[in-house]
């Protein structure tokens, strides 16, 4: 779960539309462009000792 408050708010607002492709695309666009989301994703992968898929790691 992403700790970003914007991510959480968007997720709650789009919950009724969760099955729609455009809602998933909207959510992913925010998550991939938000520095807070990307930092959290990187830290979580480091803690869990899993491969990181954040933008910074994907480009290296």
Secondary structure, 3 states (H helix, E strand, C coil): CCCCHHHHHHHHHHHHHCCCHHHHHHHHHHHHHCHHHHHHHHHHHHHHCCCCCCHHHHCC
